[in-house]
Amino acid sequence: MSRYYFASESHGVGVEVDLSSQVLALEAEDPRRSWRVRPLPHLGPTLPGLQAHWTWTPAMAFVLKAKAFDDGLYAAVELLAQEGTPRLPGKRELLRGLHQVLRPHWRPEATDPLKSALVLIQSALSMTEAVEESERKLRLLTMQAVKDFESQEGASKPLGFYSWSPRLQGVFKQDRMLQGELSRDVAEALLGALQSDERLMTAWRKHLRLPARLTNPLAKPALDEEGLYRCFLPPSDSHEGRLVKKLFAVKAPPEGFQLVDELIKWLRLGRLDSTPTPESGWYDHQFHALVPFVVPEKMPEAARVRFGRHYRAELEAQFRAGFALTRETHIKQLETPAAGAGGPPPIIIEPRLSIEPLAEFYRRRADAYRFVREVLGEHLGEEALADARRVLPGGVSEEPLLDELVWMEQLFRGAHAIVRQELGFGEPGAGLLPAAGLTRRWLRQWTKDADMSRDPRCVVPLFFDAERQKMKVLAVLGFQPAIVQAMFERQPQVTLHGARGDIGAHDIDFGASQYLTVCPVSAELYVSRVPDRAEFQALCAEQGTTQAILEALQR
């Protein structure tokens, strides 16, 4: 049973509050009427940058902590997969081996699929290393293939953490080139070359399985599957990708169509079940963790919390930003589809919340970290994870990647336990006490966490509109503060210890608490060119206001 105690000095009594019967109501102030929090002319790039007095830790702090960690984790895995581990042959060696099989078949006069297959592999290799080539015609064909690929900025431009270093940029371009659709005869030429060496075939299959688990199941046929077009390394599926293809397989989106609005509508109507399946990858688990932001009334904590209309709008804004940030981490691998006074004062009992009470979000995110740790342990080996370090914009973390993965799971596991306790569901079990302690330590200094100071503003592609010849994107422009009021819809039980005879229930007032949360500002729009993080953040700093940023982005 969840209880807390405090002393009322003015009454000389001890107060015991039993939360097992409480139900809270949360509502945000109507931004049109609020005089305490007005829209800022300039948006804050980070949460610590808002210089706010935080009376709880907003859920967005956990979202941004996870985003910073996930980028570094994924970057480290990309480099491990490229170079190889004792359990996973390196992608570089796979391409080198395949090149060695194909190169002897080169004939300057040949027009057969083997030539196209060789040019593809040699071009992909050239993205990460210098390739010596003596044959002039083959060298020119490779240079032309690379030029053609890099002219398609929507496919070839490194976004997100892939812009951090030349190595990551090279991996992005290499893999994006290998995601291209191949005709059946070229695909079978590549498949035949793989089948000629069992080690190459085994390595290739492993490099299909890893992104299918690290991001999501593959969206297009691989070389050995049926299909008019096949891919050497196919991109991954997603809920939003399937929705675009379902709605706009043969027609362009109507004017004003907003993909994220449509996703939210399908989730609220129950037409889209986000529950991960046995085939789901990490991205599905992360998306599932965000769903409580748009359907909080369907979550287990709704038994103790009522969510007001304006507060639900704030939570929806957090979903939009969380969705964009999560998708950006996986951007290389995800498919981009085409579409009173007198006497002592009363004893005041107010809701006490140290974390924004979205318990199911924290639980699902913890499960997602356990899932990806198990996937990486299976595909890369725990020894490789213990030796690896998370990649940072200017270097690497000091902690082993395996330890950080465990820490992140426990951070979210502890947040789930704390919220449930504060809502009156009961004390955390003994197994969760260490996690709750870890989370409480982080809560005391989260604004000083280095990951929280990183600017997360970004533009992430959603789909390409073939009719308009423009990319539909979701842009996270920055953050604004918003006030949330918590009050008792059903009051907790209160017991007074050592009370005098003149003190009774009439001396107890049930008040409301106010908390500062974060309202991310995002927009979905068409652009002719997708800027990377550095370009977009510079544009935001130059333009300042929401309207100016959007106008510059569309130009």
LUMTORVO-341396 format. One line per 8 residues: number of its first residue (from 1); for each residue x, y, z negated of C-alpha. Coordinates in steps of 0.02 Angstrom, whole numbers, padded with zeros to 5 digits. Each point is the difference from the previous one (the first is absolute). Layout:
<recs>
NUM	X,Y,Z; ...
</recs>
This chain:
<recs>
1	00000,00000,00000; 00071,00171,00050; 00008,00121,-00146; 00097,00154,-00046; 00018,00096,-00163; 00035,00179,-00048; -00014,00111,-00154; -00119,00149,-00012
9	00098,00116,-00114; -00143,00125,-00021; -00115,-00139,-00063; 00131,-00105,-00087; -00058,-00159,00084; 00068,-00132,00115; -00093,-00026,00163; -00010,-00170,00086
17	-00064,00000,00179; -00057,-00165,00075; 00002,00015,00190; -00088,-00165,00035; -00168,00086,00027; 00057,00157,00092; -00041,00044,00180; 00086,00152,00077
25	-00059,00116,00137; 00132,00084,00108; -00035,00148,00112; 00110,00124,00090; -00044,00183,00004; -00085,00059,00157; 00145,00086,00092; -00122,00131,00065
33	-00042,00055,-00178; 00159,-00035,-00097; 00091,00153,-00066; 00138,-00100,-00083; 00065,-00094,00150; -00014,00093,00164; 00067,-00060,00169; 00180,00051,00010
41	00056,00105,00149; 00153,-00112,00009; -00004,-00186,-00033; 00117,-00085,-00122; 00119,-00124,00084; 00017,-00109,-00157; -00094,-00027,-00163; 00140,00068,-00113
49	00004,00149,00119; -00177,00048,-00053; 00071,00053,-00170; -00159,-00064,-00082; -00036,-00045,-00181; -00043,-00183,00018; -00118,-00064,-00135; -00004,-00172,00080
57	00101,-00083,00135; -00099,00007,00163; -00017,-00155,00106; 00086,00093,00142; 00160,00000,-00104; -00004,-00190,00007; -00039,00006,00187; 00150,00113,00033
65	00116,-00102,-00112; -00053,-00155,00096; 00026,00088,00167; 00178,00053,-00043; 00041,-00175,-00061; -00083,-00088,00147; 00096,00102,00128; 00166,-00045,-00082
73	-00052,-00182,-00017; -00054,-00016,00181; 00158,00089,00060; 00108,-00121,-00100; -00096,-00150,00071; 00020,00067,00177; 00189,00010,-00021; 00006,-00173,-00080
81	-00102,-00074,00141; 00111,00084,00129; 00163,-00062,-00076; -00064,-00165,-00071; 00000,-00089,-00168; 00045,-00180,-00045; -00183,-00045,00029; -00043,00114,00147
89	00113,00008,00154; 00029,00181,00050; -00102,00078,00139; 00162,00069,00072; 00073,-00175,00016; -00163,-00064,00074; 00008,00130,00139; 00187,-00029,00027
97	-00029,-00187,00015; -00144,00023,00120; 00106,00119,00104; 00137,-00131,00011; -00125,-00127,00065; -00075,00118,00130; 00157,00091,00061; 00075,-00146,00102
105	-00160,-00005,00103; 00024,00178,00063; 00005,00019,00189; 00007,00175,00076; -00120,-00049,00138; -00121,-00091,-00116; -00178,00063,-00022; -00059,-00140,-00112
113	-00068,00017,-00178; 00170,-00045,-00073; 00067,00169,00054; -00142,00094,-00086; 00024,-00106,-00156; 00187,00036,-00003; -00026,00188,00025; -00124,00003,-00146
121	00117,-00090,-00121; 00152,00101,00054; -00097,00163,-00016; -00063,-00047,-00174; 00176,-00047,-00054; 00066,00168,00060; -00114,00088,-00125; 00107,-00060,-00146
129	00173,-00032,00075; 00106,00035,00153; -00020,-00133,00133; 00146,-00027,00120; -00061,-00038,00175; 00113,-00021,00152; -00136,-00023,00131; -00045,00174,00064
137	-00177,-00045,00058; -00044,-00082,-00165; 00073,00148,-00095; -00106,00122,00103; -00157,-00105,-00023; 00028,-00001,-00188; 00029,00188,-00006; -00160,00028,00099
145	-00100,-00115,-00114; 00063,00095,-00153; -00038,00168,00083; -00177,-00056,00045; -00031,-00063,-00177; 00065,00158,-00085; -00106,00109,00115; -00152,-00077,-00086
153	00019,00101,-00160; -00157,-00074,-00078; 00082,-00172,00002; 00184,00039,-00018; 00010,00145,-00125; 00050,-00061,-00175; -00126,00059,-00131; -00005,-00013,-00190
161	00151,-00071,-00088; 00070,-00061,00166; 00066,00177,00028; 00112,-00012,-00154; 00154,-00072,00086; 00066,-00049,00173; -00009,-00184,-00050; -00184,00010,-00042
169	-00035,00103,00156; 00084,-00135,00104; -00102,-00139,-00081; -00160,00098,00033; 00038,00022,00184; 00063,-00178,00021; -00155,-00078,-00075; -00122,00119,00085
177	00077,-00046,00167; -00019,-00185,-00042; -00184,00029,-00043; -00036,00046,00181; -00121,-00107,00101; 00084,-00122,00120; -00072,-00086,00151; -00023,-00188,-00013
185	00152,-00045,00107; 00119,00114,-00097; -00069,-00066,-00165; 00029,-00180,00056; 00177,00042,00055; 00038,00066,-00174; -00087,-00148,-00080; 00103,-00121,00106
193	00161,00087,-00055; -00052,-00016,-00183; -00045,-00183,00022; 00172,-00037,00070; 00076,00029,-00172; -00091,-00067,-00154; 00084,00127,-00113; -00062,00145,00105
201	-00176,-00071,00004; -00001,-00023,-00189; 00067,00177,-00029; -00130,00075,00118; -00144,-00088,-00089; 00063,00064,-00167; 00002,00177,00068; -00182,-00023,00052
209	-00052,-00063,-00171; 00086,00136,-00104; -00094,00152,00074; -00161,-00101,00001; 00016,-00012,-00190; 00090,00164,-00035; -00126,00102,00100; -00144,-00103,00071
217	-00040,-00142,00122; 00055,00032,00177; -00122,00093,00113; 00061,-00063,00169; 00056,-00170,00069; 00181,-00052,-00027; 00105,-00079,00138; -00067,-00175,-00032
225	-00184,00048,-00011; -00133,00018,00134; -00037,00173,00068; 00013,00105,00156; 00138,00098,-00087; 00113,-00060,-00139; 00129,00081,-00116; 00172,-00051,-00059
233	-00036,00076,-00172; -00187,00044,-00004; -00068,00145,-00105; -00114,-00031,-00150; -00187,00011,-00020; -00096,00113,-00121; -00178,00040,-00053; 00008,00169,00087
241	00075,-00075,00157; -00137,-00130,00014; -00132,00135,-00029; 00068,00108,00142; 00003,-00148,00119; -00175,-00053,-00053; -00076,00173,00027; 00099,00062,00149
249	00061,-00149,00100; -00077,00069,00161; -00043,00182,-00041; 00087,00153,-00072; -00042,00060,-00177; -00136,00134,00000; 00041,00181,-00038; 00025,00024,-00187
257	00028,-00185,-00039; 00100,-00024,-00162; 00074,-00172,-00025; 00024,00016,-00188; -00181,00059,-00020; -00054,-00156,00094; 00109,-00112,-00108; -00076,00076,-00158
265	-00176,-00022,00068; 00030,-00184,00041; 00075,-00029,-00172; -00147,00083,-00089; -00128,-00094,00103; 00087,-00165,-00035; 00032,-00029,00186; 00187,-00010,-00029
273	00064,-00121,-00132; 00176,00051,-00050; 00031,-00155,-00107; 00166,-00076,00057; -00009,-00172,00080; 00133,-00136,-00010; 00067,00066,00166; 00007,00182,-00056
281	00164,00093,-00014; 00058,00131,-00123; -00087,00141,00095; -00170,-00082,-00027; 00038,-00014,-00186; 00049,00184,-00007; -00156,00053,00096; -00109,-00105,-00117
289	00079,00091,-00148; -00057,00169,00071; -00183,-00051,00022; -00049,00043,-00182; 00026,00184,00046; -00150,-00004,00119; -00114,-00125,-00088; 00041,00029,-00186
297	-00179,-00042,-00047; 00029,-00180,00058; 00156,-00028,-00106; 00005,-00088,-00171; 00037,00163,-00091; -00168,00070,00061; -00079,-00089,-00148; 00081,00136,-00107
305	00013,00148,00120; -00124,00098,00104; 00080,00094,00145; -00078,00169,00045; -00026,00060,00179; 00138,00132,00001; 00123,-00117,-00086; -00036,-00134,00130
313	00044,00127,00134; 00168,00027,-00087; 00029,-00188,-00006; -00042,-00013,00185; 00133,00131,00037; 00124,-00106,-00097; -00050,-00152,00103; 00034,00094,00162
321	00174,00052,-00056; 00039,-00172,-00074; -00055,-00083,00162; 00111,00113,00106; 00152,-00025,-00113; -00024,-00189,-00003; -00021,-00012,00188; 00156,00106,00028
329	00108,-00125,-00095; -00054,-00135,00123; -00004,00112,00154; 00128,-00096,00103; -00085,-00167,-00021; -00183,00052,00007; -00086,-00005,00168; -00055,00171,00067
337	-00155,-00052,00100; -00061,00097,00151; -00158,00090,-00081; -00610,01131,-02745; 00051,00098,-00166; -00027,-00012,-00187; 00083,-00133,-00103; 00133,-00121,00060
345	00002,-00029,00187; -00080,-00163,00058; 00104,-00154,00032; 00025,00001,00188; 00006,-00167,00090; 00055,00016,00181; 00046,-00126,00134; 00183,-00045,-00009
353	00081,-00047,00165; 00185,-00002,00035; -00018,-00064,00179; -00131,00033,00132; -00118,-00147,-00033; 00010,-00100,00162; 00045,-00165,-00082; -00035,-00108,00152
361	00116,00103,00109; 00143,-00030,-00121; -00038,-00187,-00013; -00008,-00024,00188; 00161,00096,00027; 00088,-00107,-00130; -00063,-00156,00091; 00067,00072,00164
369	00175,00018,-00075; -00005,-00178,-00066; -00055,-00057,00174; 00141,00090,00093; 00130,-00060,-00127; -00053,-00179,00031; 00000,00027,00189; 00174,00075,-00001
377	00064,-00135,-00117; -00064,-00131,00121; 00066,00080,00160; 00160,00086,-00058; 00044,-00096,-00158; 00002,00065,-00179; 00190,00007,00006; -00008,00125,00142
385	-00130,00104,-00094; 00106,-00001,-00157; 00150,00062,00100; -00094,00128,00106; -00035,00180,-00048; -00149,00109,00046; 00043,00126,00135; -00015,00186,-00046
393	00006,00151,00116; 00179,00036,-00052; 00066,-00171,-00051; -00060,-00151,-00098; -00073,-00035,-00172; 00113,-00060,-00141; -00123,-00135,-00053; -00017,-00171,00084
401	-00149,-00006,00117; -00072,-00153,-00088; 00003,00090,-00169; -00085,00153,00074; -00137,-00107,00078; -00036,-00079,-00169; 00002,00172,-00082; -00126,00071,00125
409	-00118,-00145,-00028; 00009,00024,-00188; -00026,00190,00017; -00168,-00028,00086; -00044,-00151,-00109; 00026,00110,-00154; -00105,00142,00075; -00144,-00123,00026
417	00013,-00059,-00181; 00008,00177,-00070; -00152,00060,00097; -00104,-00149,-00052; 00047,00029,-00181; -00043,00185,00010; -00168,-00040,00080; -00042,-00120,-00142
425	00018,-00169,00084; 00114,-00062,-00138; 00182,-00007,-00047; 00122,-00065,00132; 00050,-00180,-00023; 00169,-00043,-00072; 00067,-00034,00175; -00041,00177,00054
433	00071,00093,-00150; 00178,00014,00071; -00071,00065,00165; -00107,00128,-00091; 00153,00057,-00098; 00101,00019,00160; -00140,00103,00078; -00019,00113,-00153
441	00186,00039,00006; -00016,00049,00183; -00154,00107,-00036; 00101,00106,-00122; 00120,00057,00137; -00082,-00038,00168; 00017,00180,00062; 00190,-00018,-00017
449	00008,-00162,00099; 00112,00030,00151; -00123,-00092,00113; -00136,00127,-00045; 00105,00145,00064; 00007,-00069,00177; -00109,00092,00125; -00128,-00127,00064
457	-00084,00111,00130; -00011,-00089,00167; -00094,-00028,00161; -00048,-00180,00037; -00069,-00063,00168; -00169,-00088,-00005; -00038,-00041,00182; 00035,00062,00176
465	-00148,00074,00096; 00031,-00054,00180; -00133,00117,00071; 00064,00156,-00089; 00183,-00056,00015; 00026,00053,-00180; 00041,-00087,-00163; -00125,00004,-00143
473	00098,00028,-00161; -00031,00021,-00186; 00103,00139,-00078; 00031,00021,-00187; 00027,00187,-00021; 00031,00015,-00187; -00085,00001,-00169; -00117,00110,-00102
481	-00052,-00018,-00182; -00180,-00042,-00047; -00086,-00007,-00171; -00092,-00156,-00056; -00116,00001,-00150; -00023,-00159,-00102; -00151,-00014,-00116; -00092,-00137,-00091
489	-00150,-00070,00089; -00015,-00127,-00140; 00087,00047,-00161; 00124,-00111,-00092; -00033,-00060,-00178; 00081,00110,-00133; 00037,-00050,-00180; 00057,00126,-00132
497	00116,-00065,-00136; 00010,00089,-00168; -00143,00117,00045; -00084,00111,-00129; -00188,-00010,-00021; -00027,00165,00091; 00082,-00063,00159; -00106,-00097,00121
505	-00040,-00029,00181; -00050,00183,00022; 00183,00048,-00029; 00055,-00097,00155; -00004,00079,00172; 00034,-00097,00159; 00092,00117,00116; 00071,-00007,00175
513	00181,-00010,00057; 00075,00084,00150; 00137,-00072,00106; 00099,00062,00147; 00003,-00114,00150; 00068,00021,00175; -00096,00035,00159; 00109,-00044,00150
521	-00039,00102,00155; -00002,-00103,00159; -00070,00017,00175; -00033,-00115,00146; 00032,00080,00171; 00064,-00026,00176; 00179,00047,00043; 00106,-00010,00156
529	00157,-00041,-00099; 00025,-00082,-00170; 00131,00090,-00107; 00109,-00100,-00117; 00005,00041,-00187; 00138,00130,00010; -00082,00091,00145; -00171,00000,-00081
537	00062,00056,-00171; 00096,00143,00082; -00159,00049,00092; -00099,-00002,-00164; 00131,00110,-00085; -00003,00122,00146; -00190,00011,00020; -00052,-00015,-00184
545	-00190,-00005,00009; -00108,-00148,00050; -00075,00087,00151; 00167,00062,00064; 00079,-00172,-00019; -00141,-00085,00097; 00004,00129,00139; 00189,-00018,00019
553	-00015,-00190,-00002; -00128,00002,00140; 00109,00116,00103
</recs>
